[in-house]
Amino acid sequence: MEHRSEALLPLTPREREVLVYVCEGHSSKQIGLKLGLRPQTVEAYINHMRLKLGATNRCHMVAIAIGHKLCDDGDRPT
């Protein structure tokens, strides 16, 4: 299935940072602890990214991100 290119809107630096952790399999709670955010805030970032990427769910979002090389850990501090 092809993704609409217009659905691949640019992600903010914070969204990309969260996305790297999602791609690594971290939960919203774990990501929140690492970034100093509430889990609900992390979920909001994930939902915005999912819509921007045109994904139907979190797993689909990760697949799209991997396919477009958006899961590069250079987007988050070590």
N, CA, C and O atoms as a GROMACS GRO file, in nm:
protein
  312
    1MET      N    1   0.084  -0.117   0.000
    1MET     CA    2   0.000   0.000   0.000
    1MET      C    3   0.088   0.124   0.000
    1MET      O    4   0.183   0.134   0.078
    2GLU      N    5   0.058   0.216  -0.086
    2GLU     CA    6   0.135   0.340  -0.097
    2GLU      C    7   0.082   0.443   0.002
    2GLU      O    8  -0.037   0.450   0.029
    3HIS      N    9   0.176   0.522   0.056
    3HIS     CA   10   0.138   0.630   0.146
    3HIS      C   11   0.132   0.759   0.065
    3HIS      O   12   0.212   0.781  -0.025
    4ARG      N   13   0.035   0.842   0.098
    4ARG     CA   14   0.026   0.971   0.030
    4ARG      C   15   0.143   1.057   0.076
    4ARG      O   16   0.167   1.071   0.196
    5SER      N   17   0.215   1.114  -0.018
    5SER     CA   18   0.330   1.196   0.018
    5SER      C   19   0.288   1.320   0.097
    5SER      O   20   0.366   1.369   0.179
    6GLU      N   21   0.167   1.370   0.074
    6GLU     CA   22   0.125   1.487   0.147
    6GLU      C   23   0.100   1.455   0.295
    6GLU      O   24   0.095   1.546   0.378
    7ALA      N   25   0.083   1.326   0.328
    7ALA     CA   26   0.064   1.287   0.467
    7ALA      C   27   0.194   1.293   0.545
    7ALA      O   28   0.192   1.298   0.668
    8LEU      N   29   0.306   1.293   0.477
    8LEU     CA   30   0.436   1.295   0.545
    8LEU      C   31   0.478   1.439   0.575
    8LEU      O   32   0.576   1.489   0.520
    9LEU      N   33   0.403   1.501   0.662
    9LEU     CA   34   0.433   1.638   0.701
    9LEU      C   35   0.558   1.638   0.789
    9LEU      O   36   0.587   1.538   0.855
   10PRO      N   37   0.632   1.747   0.789
   10PRO     CA   38   0.754   1.750   0.871
   10PRO      C   39   0.722   1.739   1.020
   10PRO      O   40   0.627   1.798   1.070
   11LEU      N   41   0.804   1.662   1.088
   11LEU     CA   42   0.791   1.647   1.232
   11LEU      C   43   0.877   1.751   1.302
   11LEU      O   44   0.982   1.791   1.252
   12THR      N   45   0.831   1.795   1.417
   12THR     CA   46   0.909   1.889   1.497
   12THR      C   47   1.028   1.813   1.558
   12THR      O   48   1.027   1.690   1.564
   13PRO      N   49   1.130   1.886   1.601
   13PRO     CA   50   1.243   1.817   1.666
   13PRO      C   51   1.200   1.732   1.786
   13PRO      O   52   1.252   1.622   1.804
   14ARG      N   53   1.106   1.780   1.866
   14ARG     CA   54   1.059   1.702   1.981
   14ARG      C   55   0.984   1.578   1.936
   14ARG      O   56   1.000   1.471   1.996
   15GLU      N   57   0.903   1.590   1.831
   15GLU     CA   58   0.832   1.473   1.778
   15GLU      C   59   0.931   1.369   1.730
   15GLU      O   60   0.913   1.249   1.755
   16ARG      N   61   1.034   1.413   1.660
   16ARG     CA   62   1.136   1.318   1.612
   16ARG      C   63   1.207   1.250   1.729
   16ARG      O   64   1.239   1.131   1.722
   17GLU      N   65   1.232   1.325   1.834
   17GLU     CA   66   1.296   1.269   1.952
   17GLU      C   67   1.207   1.160   2.014
   17GLU      O   68   1.255   1.052   2.048
   18VAL      N   69   1.079   1.190   2.028
   18VAL     CA   70   0.984   1.093   2.082
   18VAL      C   71   0.976   0.972   1.988
   18VAL      O   72   0.971   0.858   2.033
   19LEU      N   73   0.973   0.997   1.859
   19LEU     CA   74   0.962   0.890   1.760
   19LEU      C   75   1.076   0.790   1.771
   19LEU      O   76   1.054   0.670   1.758
   20VAL      N   77   1.196   0.837   1.794
   20VAL     CA   78   1.312   0.747   1.809
   20VAL      C   79   1.287   0.651   1.925
   20VAL      O   80   1.310   0.531   1.913
   21TYR      N   81   1.239   0.704   2.037
   21TYR     CA   82   1.210   0.617   2.151
   21TYR      C   83   1.097   0.519   2.121
   21TYR      O   84   1.103   0.404   2.162
   22VAL      N   85   0.994   0.565   2.049
   22VAL     CA   86   0.885   0.475   2.011
   22VAL      C   87   0.939   0.364   1.922
   22VAL      O   88   0.903   0.247   1.939
   23CYS      N   89   1.025   0.398   1.827
   23CYS     CA   90   1.083   0.298   1.738
   23CYS      C   91   1.167   0.196   1.814
   23CYS      O   92   1.180   0.081   1.772
   24GLU      N   93   1.224   0.239   1.926
   24GLU     CA   94   1.304   0.148   2.010
   24GLU      C   95   1.217   0.063   2.102
   24GLU      O   96   1.268  -0.024   2.172
   25GLY      N   97   1.085   0.088   2.101
   25GLY     CA   98   0.992   0.006   2.178
   25GLY      C   99   0.962   0.055   2.318
   25GLY      O  100   0.905  -0.019   2.398
   26HIS      N  101   0.998   0.179   2.349
   26HIS     CA  102   0.970   0.233   2.482
   26HIS      C  103   0.822   0.270   2.496
   26HIS      O  104   0.758   0.311   2.399
   27SER      N  105   0.771   0.256   2.616
   27SER     CA  106   0.632   0.294   2.644
   27SER      C  107   0.624   0.446   2.663
   27SER      O  108   0.726   0.514   2.677
   28SER      N  109   0.503   0.496   2.664
   28SER     CA  110   0.483   0.640   2.687
   28SER      C  111   0.537   0.680   2.824
   28SER      O  112   0.595   0.787   2.839
   29LYS      N  113   0.517   0.594   2.923
   29LYS     CA  114   0.566   0.623   3.057
   29LYS      C  115   0.719   0.630   3.057
   29LYS      O  116   0.777   0.722   3.116
   30GLN      N  117   0.785   0.534   2.992
   30GLN     CA  118   0.931   0.533   2.985
   30GLN      C  119   0.984   0.656   2.912
   30GLN      O  120   1.082   0.718   2.955
   31ILE      N  121   0.920   0.691   2.802
   31ILE     CA  122   0.962   0.808   2.724
   31ILE      C  123   0.945   0.934   2.809
   31ILE      O  124   1.032   1.021   2.810
   32GLY      N  125   0.832   0.943   2.879
   32GLY     CA  126   0.808   1.057   2.965
   32GLY      C  127   0.915   1.074   3.072
   32GLY      O  128   0.959   1.185   3.099
   33LEU      N  129   0.955   0.963   3.132
   33LEU     CA  130   1.060   0.968   3.234
   33LEU      C  131   1.192   1.016   3.175
   33LEU      O  132   1.264   1.094   3.238
   34LYS      N  133   1.225   0.969   3.055
   34LYS     CA  134   1.350   1.008   2.990
   34LYS      C  135   1.351   1.156   2.949
   34LYS      O  136   1.455   1.221   2.954
   35LEU      N  137   1.234   1.207   2.910
   35LEU     CA  138   1.227   1.344   2.856
   35LEU      C  139   1.167   1.445   2.954
   35LEU      O  140   1.156   1.563   2.922
   36GLY      N  141   1.129   1.400   3.072
   36GLY     CA  142   1.069   1.491   3.169
   36GLY      C  143   0.929   1.535   3.129
   36GLY      O  144   0.891   1.650   3.153
   37LEU      N  145   0.853   1.445   3.067
   37LEU     CA  146   0.717   1.475   3.023
   37LEU      C  147   0.618   1.380   3.091
   37LEU      O  148   0.655   1.270   3.132
   38ARG      N  149   0.495   1.423   3.101
   38ARG     CA  150   0.390   1.335   3.149
   38ARG      C  151   0.358   1.232   3.040
   38ARG      O  152   0.365   1.265   2.922
   39PRO      N  153   0.322   1.110   3.077
   39PRO     CA  154   0.286   1.009   2.976
   39PRO      C  155   0.174   1.057   2.883
   39PRO      O  156   0.173   1.023   2.765
   40GLN      N  157   0.081   1.138   2.937
   40GLN     CA  158  -0.028   1.189   2.853
   40GLN      C  159   0.026   1.284   2.746
   40GLN      O  160  -0.026   1.288   2.635
   41THR      N  161   0.130   1.360   2.780
   41THR     CA  162   0.192   1.450   2.682
   41THR      C  163   0.261   1.369   2.574
   41THR      O  164   0.253   1.403   2.456
   42VAL      N  165   0.328   1.263   2.614
   42VAL     CA  166   0.393   1.175   2.516
   42VAL      C  167   0.289   1.115   2.423
   42VAL      O  168   0.310   1.110   2.302
   43GLU      N  169   0.176   1.070   2.478
   43GLU     CA  170   0.068   1.015   2.395
   43GLU      C  171   0.017   1.119   2.296
   43GLU      O  172  -0.015   1.085   2.182
   44ALA      N  173   0.009   1.245   2.338
   44ALA     CA  174  -0.036   1.351   2.248
   44ALA      C  175   0.064   1.366   2.132
   44ALA      O  176   0.023   1.379   2.017
   45TYR      N  177   0.194   1.364   2.163
   45TYR     CA  178   0.295   1.369   2.057
   45TYR      C  179   0.279   1.252   1.962
   45TYR      O  180   0.285   1.269   1.840
   46ILE      N  181   0.259   1.133   2.016
   46ILE     CA  182   0.246   1.013   1.933
   46ILE      C  183   0.124   1.024   1.842
   46ILE      O  184   0.131   0.990   1.724
   47ASN      N  185   0.012   1.072   1.895
   47ASN     CA  186  -0.108   1.087   1.812
   47ASN      C  187  -0.089   1.190   1.702
   47ASN      O  188  -0.135   1.170   1.590
   48HIS      N  189  -0.022   1.302   1.734
   48HIS     CA  190   0.005   1.402   1.630
   48HIS      C  191   0.094   1.345   1.520
   48HIS      O  192   0.070   1.366   1.402
   49MET      N  193   0.198   1.272   1.561
   49MET     CA  194   0.288   1.211   1.462
   49MET      C  195   0.215   1.108   1.377
   49MET      O  196   0.235   1.102   1.256
   50ARG      N  197   0.131   1.029   1.440
   50ARG     CA  198   0.056   0.927   1.367
   50ARG      C  199  -0.029   0.992   1.258
   50ARG      O  200  -0.034   0.943   1.145
   51LEU      N  201  -0.095   1.102   1.293
   51LEU     CA  202  -0.176   1.173   1.194
   51LEU      C  203  -0.090   1.234   1.084
   51LEU      O  204  -0.123   1.226   0.966
   52LYS      N  205   0.021   1.297   1.123
   52LYS     CA  206   0.110   1.358   1.024
   52LYS      C  207   0.166   1.255   0.927
   52LYS      O  208   0.184   1.284   0.809
   53LEU      N  209   0.193   1.134   0.977
   53LEU     CA  210   0.251   1.030   0.893
   53LEU      C  211   0.145   0.949   0.819
   53LEU      O  212   0.178   0.864   0.736
   54GLY      N  213   0.019   0.973   0.849
   54GLY     CA  214  -0.090   0.901   0.782
   54GLY      C  215  -0.099   0.756   0.827
   54GLY      O  216  -0.142   0.670   0.750
   55ALA      N  217  -0.059   0.728   0.952
   55ALA     CA  218  -0.059   0.591   1.004
   55ALA      C  219  -0.191   0.560   1.074
   55ALA      O  220  -0.256   0.650   1.128
   56THR      N  221  -0.228   0.433   1.074
   56THR     CA  222  -0.353   0.391   1.137
   56THR      C  223  -0.335   0.359   1.284
   56THR      O  224  -0.430   0.366   1.362
   57ASN      N  225  -0.213   0.323   1.325
   57ASN     CA  226  -0.186   0.292   1.465
   57ASN      C  227  -0.036   0.309   1.491
   57ASN      O  228   0.040   0.344   1.401
   58ARG      N  229   0.005   0.284   1.615
   58ARG     CA  230   0.144   0.305   1.656
   58ARG      C  231   0.241   0.216   1.576
   58ARG      O  232   0.346   0.262   1.531
   59CYS      N  233   0.205   0.090   1.558
   59CYS     CA  234   0.289  -0.003   1.484
   59CYS      C  235   0.306   0.042   1.338
   59CYS      O  236   0.417   0.039   1.284
   60HIS      N  237   0.198   0.084   1.278
   60HIS     CA  238   0.202   0.134   1.140
   60HIS      C  239   0.289   0.259   1.132
   60HIS      O  240   0.363   0.278   1.035
   61MET      N  241   0.280   0.346   1.235
   61MET     CA  242   0.362   0.466   1.239
   61MET      C  243   0.511   0.430   1.242
   61MET      O  244   0.592   0.492   1.172
   62VAL      N  245   0.547   0.331   1.321
   62VAL     CA  246   0.687   0.287   1.329
   62VAL      C  247   0.732   0.232   1.194
   62VAL      O  248   0.844   0.260   1.150
   63ALA      N  249   0.647   0.153   1.129
   63ALA     CA  250   0.683   0.097   0.998
   63ALA      C  251   0.707   0.209   0.897
   63ALA      O  252   0.803   0.203   0.820
   64ILE      N  253   0.622   0.310   0.896
   64ILE     CA  254   0.640   0.424   0.805
   64ILE      C  255   0.769   0.498   0.840
   64ILE      O  256   0.846   0.534   0.751
   65ALA      N  257   0.792   0.519   0.968
   65ALA     CA  258   0.912   0.591   1.013
   65ALA      C  259   1.039   0.518   0.971
   65ALA      O  260   1.135   0.580   0.925
   66ILE      N  261   1.039   0.386   0.986
   66ILE     CA  262   1.156   0.307   0.945
   66ILE      C  263   1.174   0.316   0.794
   66ILE      O  264   1.286   0.334   0.746
   67GLY      N  265   1.065   0.305   0.721
   67GLY     CA  266   1.072   0.312   0.575
   67GLY      C  267   1.124   0.445   0.523
   67GLY      O  268   1.184   0.451   0.416
   68HIS      N  269   1.100   0.551   0.599
   68HIS     CA  270   1.145   0.685   0.559
   68HIS      C  271   1.267   0.731   0.637
   68HIS      O  272   1.304   0.848   0.635
   69LYS      N  273   1.330   0.636   0.707
   69LYS     CA  274   1.452   0.662   0.783
   69LYS      C  275   1.435   0.776   0.884
   69LYS      O  276   1.522   0.863   0.896
   70LEU      N  277   1.322   0.775   0.954
   70LEU     CA  278   1.294   0.878   1.055
   70LEU      C  279   1.331   0.832   1.195
   70LEU      O  280   1.314   0.907   1.291
   71CYS      N  281   1.380   0.709   1.208
   71CYS     CA  282   1.412   0.655   1.340
   71CYS      C  283   1.560   0.660   1.370
   71CYS      O  284   1.612   0.572   1.440
   72ASP      N  285   1.628   0.758   1.319
   72ASP     CA  286   1.771   0.776   1.343
   72ASP      C  287   1.792   0.832   1.482
   72ASP      O  288   1.739   0.937   1.516
   73ASP      N  289   1.870   0.761   1.564
   73ASP     CA  290   1.889   0.810   1.701
   73ASP      C  291   1.975   0.933   1.711
   73ASP      O  292   2.003   0.979   1.822
   74GLY      N  293   2.017   0.989   1.600
   74GLY     CA  294   2.086   1.116   1.601
   74GLY      C  295   1.992   1.230   1.637
   74GLY      O  296   2.035   1.343   1.657
   75ASP      N  297   1.861   1.199   1.644
   75ASP     CA  298   1.761   1.302   1.675
   75ASP      C  299   1.736   1.317   1.824
   75ASP      O  300   1.651   1.396   1.865
   76ARG      N  301   1.809   1.241   1.906
   76ARG     CA  302   1.792   1.257   2.050
   76ARG      C  303   1.928   1.259   2.117
   76ARG      O  304   2.025   1.203   2.065
   77PRO      N  305   1.936   1.323   2.230
   77PRO     CA  306   2.064   1.329   2.299
   77PRO      C  307   2.103   1.193   2.355
   77PRO      O  308   2.016   1.111   2.384
   78THR      N  309   2.231   1.169   2.369
   78THR     CA  310   2.278   1.040   2.423
   78THR      C  311   2.284   1.043   2.573
   78THR      O  312   2.322   0.944   2.635
   0.00000   0.00000   0.00000
